[in-house]
Amino acid sequence: MSTVLDQLYATLLSRKNAPADSSYVASLYAKGLNKILEKVGEEAIETLLAAKDINENKGHEHLIYETADLWFHTLVMLAHLNISPNQVLQELERRMGQSGLVEKANRTSTE
């Protein structure tokens, strides 16, 4: 059974060679990696601001919306670079059960 991530990734891949004026994603691909990275950064900032603005009087809907935008643009970036969401999920799975402190120490020692 295909997940939402798999379905979305397949759609993103199908837009890679589409004419720039055929879809938003195709237009991002046509503008290149720097534009895609700019969008990821923009959405990351909007997500952080939405999280910061949450309080007892404001629901989580805006944060969920902005997080979806961030994930979407991150998937566009990954598709542009031919990296599947499953590769990222495999990395997260590899880290399961490992202390974050140990993982960070291992990453620092290998960089």
TIRO-2110 file (N, C-alpha, C; in Angstrom, 1 decimal):
// TIRO-2110
0.8, -1.2, 0.0, N, 1, A
0.0, 0.0, 0.0, CA, 1, A
0.9, 1.2, 0.0, C, 1, A
0.6, 2.2, -0.8, N, 2, A
1.4, 3.4, -1.0, CA, 2, A
1.0, 4.4, 0.1, C, 2, A
2.0, 5.0, 0.7, N, 3, A
1.7, 6.1, 1.6, CA, 3, A
1.5, 7.4, 0.9, C, 3, A
1.1, 8.4, 1.7, N, 4, A
0.9, 9.7, 1.2, CA, 4, A
2.3, 10.3, 0.7, C, 4, A
3.4, 10.0, 1.4, N, 5, A
4.7, 10.4, 1.0, CA, 5, A
5.1, 9.8, -0.3, C, 5, A
4.8, 8.5, -0.4, N, 6, A
5.2, 7.8, -1.7, CA, 6, A
4.4, 8.4, -2.9, C, 6, A
3.1, 8.6, -2.7, N, 7, A
2.3, 9.2, -3.7, CA, 7, A
2.7, 10.6, -4.1, C, 7, A
3.0, 11.4, -3.1, N, 8, A
3.4, 12.8, -3.4, CA, 8, A
4.8, 12.7, -4.1, C, 8, A
5.7, 11.9, -3.6, N, 9, A
7.0, 11.8, -4.2, CA, 9, A
6.9, 11.4, -5.7, C, 9, A
6.0, 10.4, -6.0, N, 10, A
5.8, 10.0, -7.4, CA, 10, A
5.3, 11.2, -8.2, C, 10, A
4.4, 11.9, -7.7, N, 11, A
3.9, 13.1, -8.4, CA, 11, A
5.0, 14.1, -8.6, C, 11, A
5.8, 14.4, -7.6, N, 12, A
6.9, 15.3, -7.7, CA, 12, A
7.9, 14.9, -8.8, C, 12, A
8.2, 13.6, -8.8, N, 13, A
9.1, 13.1, -9.9, CA, 13, A
8.5, 13.2, -11.3, C, 13, A
7.2, 13.0, -11.4, N, 14, A
6.6, 13.2, -12.7, CA, 14, A
6.6, 14.6, -13.2, C, 14, A
6.8, 15.5, -12.3, N, 15, A
6.8, 17.0, -12.8, CA, 15, A
8.2, 17.4, -13.1, C, 15, A
9.2, 16.6, -12.9, N, 16, A
10.6, 17.0, -13.2, CA, 16, A
10.8, 17.4, -14.6, C, 16, A
10.2, 16.7, -15.6, N, 17, A
10.5, 17.0, -17.0, CA, 17, A
9.3, 17.7, -17.6, C, 17, A
8.3, 18.2, -16.8, N, 18, A
7.2, 18.9, -17.3, CA, 18, A
7.5, 20.3, -17.7, C, 18, A
6.8, 20.9, -18.6, N, 19, A
7.0, 22.3, -18.9, CA, 19, A
6.8, 23.2, -17.7, C, 19, A
7.6, 24.2, -17.6, N, 20, A
7.6, 25.1, -16.4, CA, 20, A
6.2, 25.7, -16.1, C, 20, A
5.5, 25.9, -17.2, N, 21, A
4.2, 26.6, -17.0, CA, 21, A
3.0, 25.6, -16.7, C, 21, A
3.4, 24.3, -16.6, N, 22, A
2.3, 23.3, -16.4, CA, 22, A
2.0, 23.1, -14.9, C, 22, A
2.8, 23.5, -14.0, N, 23, A
2.5, 23.3, -12.6, CA, 23, A
3.5, 24.1, -11.7, C, 23, A
3.1, 24.4, -10.5, N, 24, A
4.0, 25.1, -9.5, CA, 24, A
5.3, 24.3, -9.4, C, 24, A
5.2, 23.0, -9.2, N, 25, A
6.4, 22.2, -8.9, CA, 25, A
7.3, 22.2, -10.2, C, 25, A
6.7, 22.1, -11.3, N, 26, A
7.5, 22.2, -12.6, CA, 26, A
8.2, 23.5, -12.7, C, 26, A
7.6, 24.6, -12.3, N, 27, A
8.2, 25.9, -12.3, CA, 27, A
9.4, 26.0, -11.3, C, 27, A
9.2, 25.4, -10.2, N, 28, A
10.3, 25.4, -9.2, CA, 28, A
11.5, 24.6, -9.8, C, 28, A
11.3, 23.4, -10.4, N, 29, A
12.4, 22.7, -11.0, CA, 29, A
13.1, 23.5, -12.1, C, 29, A
12.3, 24.2, -12.9, N, 30, A
12.9, 25.0, -13.9, CA, 30, A
13.8, 26.1, -13.4, C, 30, A
13.4, 26.6, -12.2, N, 31, A
14.2, 27.7, -11.6, CA, 31, A
15.5, 27.2, -11.0, C, 31, A
15.6, 25.9, -10.7, N, 32, A
16.8, 25.3, -10.2, CA, 32, A
16.8, 25.1, -8.7, C, 32, A
17.9, 24.5, -8.3, N, 33, A
18.1, 24.1, -6.9, CA, 33, A
18.1, 25.3, -5.9, C, 33, A
18.7, 26.4, -6.3, N, 34, A
18.8, 27.5, -5.4, CA, 34, A
17.4, 28.1, -5.1, C, 34, A
16.5, 28.1, -6.1, N, 35, A
15.2, 28.6, -5.8, CA, 35, A
14.4, 27.6, -4.9, C, 35, A
14.6, 26.3, -5.1, N, 36, A
14.0, 25.3, -4.3, CA, 36, A
14.5, 25.5, -2.8, C, 36, A
15.8, 25.6, -2.7, N, 37, A
16.4, 25.8, -1.3, CA, 37, A
15.9, 27.1, -0.7, C, 37, A
15.7, 28.1, -1.4, N, 38, A
15.1, 29.4, -0.9, CA, 38, A
13.7, 29.1, -0.4, C, 38, A
12.9, 28.3, -1.1, N, 39, A
11.6, 28.0, -0.7, CA, 39, A
11.6, 27.2, 0.6, C, 39, A
12.5, 26.2, 0.7, N, 40, A
12.6, 25.4, 1.9, CA, 40, A
12.9, 26.3, 3.1, C, 40, A
13.9, 27.2, 2.9, N, 41, A
14.3, 28.1, 4.0, CA, 41, A
13.1, 29.0, 4.4, C, 41, A
12.4, 29.6, 3.4, N, 42, A
11.3, 30.4, 3.7, CA, 42, A
10.2, 29.7, 4.5, C, 42, A
9.9, 28.4, 4.1, N, 43, A
8.9, 27.6, 4.8, CA, 43, A
9.4, 27.3, 6.2, C, 43, A
10.7, 27.0, 6.4, N, 44, A
11.2, 26.7, 7.7, CA, 44, A
11.0, 27.9, 8.6, C, 44, A
11.3, 29.1, 8.2, N, 45, A
11.1, 30.3, 9.0, CA, 45, A
9.6, 30.5, 9.3, C, 45, A
8.7, 30.3, 8.3, N, 46, A
7.3, 30.4, 8.6, CA, 46, A
6.8, 29.4, 9.6, C, 46, A
7.4, 28.2, 9.5, N, 47, A
7.0, 27.1, 10.5, CA, 47, A
7.4, 27.5, 11.9, C, 47, A
8.7, 28.0, 12.0, N, 48, A
9.1, 28.4, 13.3, CA, 48, A
8.3, 29.5, 13.9, C, 48, A
7.9, 30.5, 13.1, N, 49, A
7.1, 31.6, 13.6, CA, 49, A
5.7, 31.1, 14.0, C, 49, A
5.2, 30.2, 13.2, N, 50, A
3.9, 29.6, 13.6, CA, 50, A
3.9, 28.9, 14.9, C, 50, A
5.0, 28.2, 15.2, N, 51, A
5.2, 27.5, 16.5, CA, 51, A
5.4, 28.5, 17.6, C, 51, A
6.1, 29.5, 17.3, N, 52, A
6.3, 30.5, 18.4, CA, 52, A
5.1, 31.2, 18.8, C, 52, A
4.1, 31.4, 17.8, N, 53, A
2.9, 32.1, 18.1, CA, 53, A
1.8, 31.3, 18.7, C, 53, A
2.1, 30.0, 18.9, N, 54, A
1.0, 29.2, 19.6, CA, 54, A
0.9, 29.6, 21.1, C, 54, A
-0.3, 29.7, 21.5, N, 55, A
-0.5, 30.0, 22.9, CA, 55, A
-1.9, 29.4, 23.3, C, 55, A
-2.3, 29.6, 24.5, N, 56, A
-3.5, 29.0, 24.9, CA, 56, A
-4.7, 29.5, 24.1, C, 56, A
-4.7, 30.7, 23.5, N, 57, A
-5.8, 31.2, 22.8, CA, 57, A
-5.8, 30.9, 21.3, C, 57, A
-4.7, 30.3, 20.8, N, 58, A
-4.6, 30.0, 19.4, CA, 58, A
-4.3, 28.6, 19.2, C, 58, A
-5.1, 28.0, 18.2, N, 59, A
-4.9, 26.6, 18.0, CA, 59, A
-3.7, 26.2, 17.2, C, 59, A
-3.6, 25.0, 16.9, N, 60, A
-2.4, 24.5, 16.2, CA, 60, A
-2.5, 24.4, 14.7, C, 60, A
-3.7, 24.8, 14.2, N, 61, A
-4.0, 24.7, 12.7, CA, 61, A
-2.9, 25.4, 11.9, C, 61, A
-2.5, 26.6, 12.3, N, 62, A
-1.6, 27.3, 11.5, CA, 62, A
-0.2, 26.6, 11.4, C, 62, A
0.2, 26.1, 12.6, N, 63, A
1.5, 25.4, 12.6, CA, 63, A
1.4, 24.1, 11.7, C, 63, A
0.3, 23.4, 11.8, N, 64, A
0.1, 22.2, 10.9, CA, 64, A
0.2, 22.6, 9.5, C, 64, A
-0.5, 23.7, 9.1, N, 65, A
-0.5, 24.2, 7.7, CA, 65, A
1.0, 24.5, 7.3, C, 65, A
1.7, 25.3, 8.1, N, 66, A
3.1, 25.7, 7.7, CA, 66, A
4.0, 24.5, 7.7, C, 66, A
3.8, 23.5, 8.6, N, 67, A
4.7, 22.3, 8.6, CA, 67, A
4.4, 21.5, 7.3, C, 67, A
3.2, 21.4, 6.9, N, 68, A
2.9, 20.8, 5.6, CA, 68, A
3.6, 21.4, 4.5, C, 68, A
3.6, 22.8, 4.5, N, 69, A
4.3, 23.5, 3.4, CA, 69, A
5.8, 23.2, 3.5, C, 69, A
6.4, 23.1, 4.7, N, 70, A
7.8, 22.8, 4.8, CA, 70, A
8.1, 21.4, 4.3, C, 70, A
7.3, 20.5, 4.7, N, 71, A
7.5, 19.1, 4.3, CA, 71, A
7.4, 19.0, 2.8, C, 71, A
6.4, 19.7, 2.2, N, 72, A
6.2, 19.6, 0.8, CA, 72, A
7.4, 20.2, 0.0, C, 72, A
7.9, 21.3, 0.4, N, 73, A
9.1, 21.9, -0.3, CA, 73, A
10.3, 21.1, 0.0, C, 73, A
10.4, 20.5, 1.2, N, 74, A
11.6, 19.6, 1.4, CA, 74, A
11.5, 18.4, 0.5, C, 74, A
10.3, 17.9, 0.3, N, 75, A
10.2, 16.7, -0.7, CA, 75, A
10.5, 17.2, -2.1, C, 75, A
10.2, 18.4, -2.5, N, 76, A
10.5, 18.9, -3.8, CA, 76, A
12.1, 18.9, -3.9, C, 76, A
12.7, 19.4, -2.8, N, 77, A
14.2, 19.4, -2.8, CA, 77, A
14.8, 18.0, -3.0, C, 77, A
14.2, 17.1, -2.2, N, 78, A
14.7, 15.7, -2.3, CA, 78, A
14.5, 15.1, -3.6, C, 78, A
13.3, 15.3, -4.2, N, 79, A
13.1, 14.8, -5.5, CA, 79, A
14.0, 15.4, -6.6, C, 79, A
14.3, 16.7, -6.5, N, 80, A
15.2, 17.3, -7.4, CA, 80, A
16.6, 16.7, -7.3, C, 80, A
16.9, 16.2, -6.1, N, 81, A
18.3, 15.6, -5.9, CA, 81, A
18.2, 14.1, -6.0, C, 81, A
17.1, 13.6, -6.4, N, 82, A
16.9, 12.1, -6.6, CA, 82, A
17.1, 11.3, -5.3, C, 82, A
16.6, 11.9, -4.2, N, 83, A
16.7, 11.2, -2.9, CA, 83, A
15.2, 11.0, -2.5, C, 83, A
14.9, 9.7, -2.2, N, 84, A
13.5, 9.4, -1.9, CA, 84, A
13.2, 9.6, -0.4, C, 84, A
12.0, 9.8, -0.1, N, 85, A
11.6, 10.0, 1.3, CA, 85, A
11.9, 8.7, 2.1, C, 85, A
11.9, 7.5, 1.4, N, 86, A
12.2, 6.3, 2.1, CA, 86, A
13.6, 6.3, 2.6, C, 86, A
14.5, 6.9, 1.9, N, 87, A
15.9, 7.0, 2.3, CA, 87, A
16.0, 7.8, 3.6, C, 87, A
15.3, 8.8, 3.7, N, 88, A
15.2, 9.6, 5.0, CA, 88, A
14.6, 8.8, 6.1, C, 88, A
13.5, 8.1, 5.8, N, 89, A
12.9, 7.3, 6.8, CA, 89, A
13.8, 6.2, 7.3, C, 89, A
14.6, 5.6, 6.4, N, 90, A
15.5, 4.6, 6.8, CA, 90, A
16.6, 5.2, 7.7, C, 90, A
17.0, 6.4, 7.5, N, 91, A
18.0, 7.0, 8.4, CA, 91, A
17.4, 7.2, 9.7, C, 91, A
16.1, 7.7, 9.8, N, 92, A
15.4, 7.8, 11.1, CA, 92, A
15.3, 6.5, 11.8, C, 92, A
14.9, 5.5, 11.0, N, 93, A
14.8, 4.1, 11.6, CA, 93, A
16.2, 3.7, 12.2, C, 93, A
17.2, 4.0, 11.4, N, 94, A
18.6, 3.6, 11.9, CA, 94, A
18.9, 4.2, 13.3, C, 94, A
18.4, 5.4, 13.5, N, 95, A
18.7, 6.1, 14.7, CA, 95, A
17.8, 5.7, 15.8, C, 95, A
16.7, 5.0, 15.6, N, 96, A
15.8, 4.6, 16.6, CA, 96, A
16.5, 3.8, 17.7, C, 96, A
16.2, 4.1, 18.9, N, 97, A
16.9, 3.3, 20.0, CA, 97, A
18.3, 3.8, 20.3, C, 97, A
18.8, 4.8, 19.6, N, 98, A
20.1, 5.3, 19.8, CA, 98, A
19.9, 6.6, 20.5, C, 98, A
20.7, 6.8, 21.5, N, 99, A
20.7, 8.1, 22.2, CA, 99, A
21.0, 9.2, 21.3, C, 99, A
20.3, 10.3, 21.3, N, 100, A
20.6, 11.5, 20.5, CA, 100, A
22.0, 12.0, 20.8, C, 100, A
22.4, 11.9, 22.1, N, 101, A
23.7, 12.4, 22.4, CA, 101, A
24.8, 11.6, 21.8, C, 101, A
24.6, 10.3, 21.8, N, 102, A
25.5, 9.4, 21.1, CA, 102, A
25.6, 9.6, 19.6, C, 102, A
24.4, 9.7, 19.0, N, 103, A
24.3, 9.9, 17.6, CA, 103, A
25.0, 11.2, 17.2, C, 103, A
24.8, 12.3, 18.0, N, 104, A
25.5, 13.6, 17.7, CA, 104, A
27.0, 13.5, 17.9, C, 104, A
27.4, 12.8, 18.9, N, 105, A
28.9, 12.6, 19.1, CA, 105, A
29.5, 11.8, 18.0, C, 105, A
28.8, 10.8, 17.5, N, 106, A
29.3, 10.0, 16.4, CA, 106, A
29.4, 10.8, 15.1, C, 106, A
28.4, 11.7, 14.9, N, 107, A
28.3, 12.5, 13.7, CA, 107, A
29.5, 13.5, 13.8, C, 107, A
29.7, 14.1, 14.9, N, 108, A
30.8, 15.1, 15.1, CA, 108, A
32.1, 14.5, 14.8, C, 108, A
32.3, 13.3, 15.3, N, 109, A
33.7, 12.7, 15.2, CA, 109, A
34.0, 12.2, 13.8, C, 109, A
32.9, 12.1, 12.9, N, 110, A
33.1, 11.6, 11.5, CA, 110, A
33.1, 12.8, 10.5, C, 110, A
32.8, 14.0, 11.0, N, 111, A
32.7, 15.1, 10.1, CA, 111, A
34.0, 15.8, 10.0, C, 111, A
END
